[in-house]
Amino acid sequence: MQFDLDLFQSEHREWQDKNFPGWEPWEVLLGLGEEVGELFHAHLKQYQGIRMNENHDAHARDSVGDIVVFLVGYCNARGWLLSDVLNETWNHVKQREWRVRANPDP
C-alpha cells in the first residue's frame, strides 16, 4: 500500500489540534530535538557494540518515525504542507553534484 503523506499530515493536524491546541513551532522543535537525540543514542550504542541486550535497530526505527511525526507537527504549526517542502527541496538537491575528486583528471 502506498503511503499518502498529505493524508497523514491532515490526520496528524486533527490529532495535534485535539491533543496540543495552539502548539507553537518552537514547542514542536523541542520534541524533534529529543527524538534526534534518541536516534543518535541508538546508533551510537549499536556502533559501539554495547548494551546488546537492547534492540538498537528497533529503537532507531522508532526514533526515525517519531522524527517524521514531529516534522509534520512542525509543518502544521507553520502552516506548511510537508510534501510541498520536500518537493521544493528535492528539486534543488537533485541538481547538485556531490561527487568531488581530490585530484580531478584533466
C-alpha positions in Angstrom: 0.0 0.0 0.0 1.3 3.4 -0.9 1.8 5.9 1.9 -0.2 9.1 1.5 1.9 11.9 3.1 -0.8 14.5 2.6 -3.4 12.3 4.2 -1.1 11.6 7.1 -0.4 15.3 7.6 -4.1 16.0 7.6 -4.8 13.3 10.1 -1.9 14.5 12.2 -3.2 18.1 12.2 -6.5 16.9 13.6 -4.7 14.8 16.3 -2.3 17.7 17.1 -5.2 20.3 17.3 -7.1 17.9 19.7 -4.1 17.0 21.9 -1.9 20.0 21.7 -4.1 23.0 20.8 -2.1 26.1 19.9 1.3 24.4 19.8 3.9 26.8 18.8 6.6 25.8 16.3 9.3 26.0 19.0 7.4 23.6 21.2 7.4 21.0 18.4 11.1 21.6 17.8 11.9 20.6 21.4 10.2 17.2 20.8 12.0 16.9 17.5 15.4 17.5 19.2 14.7 14.9 21.8 13.9 12.3 19.1 17.0 13.1 17.1 19.0 12.6 20.4 17.3 9.2 20.8 18.3 8.3 17.3 21.9 9.3 18.0 21.9 7.2 21.2 20.6 4.1 19.4 23.0 4.4 16.6 26.0 5.1 18.9 25.3 2.1 21.1 24.9 -0.2 18.1 28.1 1.2 16.6 30.0 0.7 19.9 28.6 -2.8 20.2 27.4 -2.2 23.8 24.1 -2.7 25.6 23.4 -5.6 23.2 20.5 -6.6 25.3 18.7 -3.7 23.8 17.2 -3.8 20.3 19.1 -0.9 18.8 17.5 -1.3 15.3 14.0 -1.1 16.8 15.0 2.0 18.8 16.4 3.6 15.7 13.4 2.8 13.6 11.1 4.2 16.3 13.1 7.4 16.5 13.0 7.9 12.7 9.2 7.5 12.8 8.9 9.9 15.7 11.2 12.4 13.9 8.9 12.4 10.9 5.8 12.8 13.2 7.4 15.9 14.8 8.5 17.3 11.4 4.9 17.0 10.3 3.8 18.7 13.6 6.3 21.5 12.9 5.0 22.0 9.4 1.4 22.0 10.7 2.4 24.7 13.3 3.9 26.8 10.5 1.0 26.2 8.1 3.2 24.3 5.6 2.4 21.1 3.6 5.4 18.8 4.1 5.0 17.3 0.6 5.5 20.8 -0.8 8.6 21.4 1.3 10.0 18.1 0.3 9.3 18.7 -3.4 10.9 22.1 -3.3 13.9 20.9 -1.5 14.4 17.7 -3.6 14.1 19.7 -6.8 17.1 21.8 -5.7 19.2 19.0 -4.1 18.8 16.5 -7.0 20.5 19.1 -9.3 23.6 19.2 -7.1 26.8 17.3 -8.0 28.2 16.0 -4.7 31.0 13.8 -6.0 34.2 15.7 -5.6 37.6 14.4 -6.6 40.7 15.3 -4.7 42.8 15.2 -7.9 40.4 15.6 -10.9 41.6 14.2 -14.2 42.5 16.8 -16.8 
